[in-house]
Amino acid sequence: MSAPRPRIARRAPYGAHITTLFKKRYGFSQEVLADIGLLFLAWSLFENEVEMAIWKLTEMPAADKRPATDKMQSAERLRTLNEAIAVRIDPGAR
C-alpha cells in the first residue's frame, strides 16, 4: 500500500482577500468590485501613457535611472504634460 499523497494547500486568487474585505465591510457586489478593478486598471494605463508622453516631449532620458516623473503626483504630471505640449506648439511659451 502506498503512502497517502500530501494535501496541497490551495491559495486564493490574487486579490481575493481584498475582494472579501470589500464585500464584508462595504457590501459591494461582485459586479461593482469588477467595475472598481476596471477603473483602477484604466487609470494606471492612463498615467503610464501620460508619463511616457512627458518623457518623449521633454526628451527626458528614461533608461538606466529613475525618471523625474517617478515621484510626481498625478496633477503635477498633467501640468508638466500641458507645459511640454505648449512648448512644442510655441517654443517661446516658456
N, C-alpha and C positions, 0 to 999 in steps of 0.2 A: 504494500500500500504506500502511495506517495504522500509526501508531506503536503499539508494544505497550502494553497497559494496565499501569499500575504495580501491583505487588502490594501488597495491603493486609495489614498485619500484624494477625493475629488475636490479640486479648488473651484470656488465660484468664479464665474467670468469676471474679467477686469471691470471694475466699476460697480459690481453687484452690491457691495456694501454701501456705496453712496446711494444707489437706487433704493435700497431697502430703507436707509435713513430718511430720504426724502418722502418715501411712501408713508412711513410711520409718523414722522414729525409733521409733515405738511399735508398729507393726504393726496398727493399728486398721483394721477393715474399713469399707467404705462405710456399712453399716448402723449400726455403732457411732458413726461420725462424725456421721451424721444424728441419732442419739439425743442425742449431746452438744450438737449445734446446737439441737435442740428444747429441751433443758434450759436452755441459755443464754437462749433466747427467752422461755420461760415465766418464768424468774427475773426478767428485765428487765421484763416486763409486771407481775409481782407487785410489784416495787419501785416502779414507776410508780404503781400503784394505792395503795400504802401512802403514798407521798409526797403524792398528791392528797387522800387521806383526812386526812392531817395538816393540810394547808392548810385544808381545809373545817372540820374540828373546832376548830382553833385560830384560825380566821378570819384566817389569815396572808395578806397580800396577795402573790400570786404573779406579778402583772403588773408590767412596767416595771423590775424589778430582780431580782437573783438572790435566790431564797428562802433562808432559813436552813437548809433541809433539803438544799441542794445539796451541801454538803461532808460531810454526815453519813455515817458508816458504817452498814451495814445494821442491826446490833444497836442502835445509837443511835436509828435511825428507828423500829424496832419498840418500843423503850422509850418514845419520845415519843408514838407512836400509842397505846400502852397507857395512858399518863398522860392523854392527851387524852380517851380514852373514859371513863376513871374520873371525870374532872372533869364530863363531860357527864351521866354516870349519877348522880353525887353531887357537886354543886358545892362542897361543903365538904371534898372529898377532898384538895385542895391543901394 
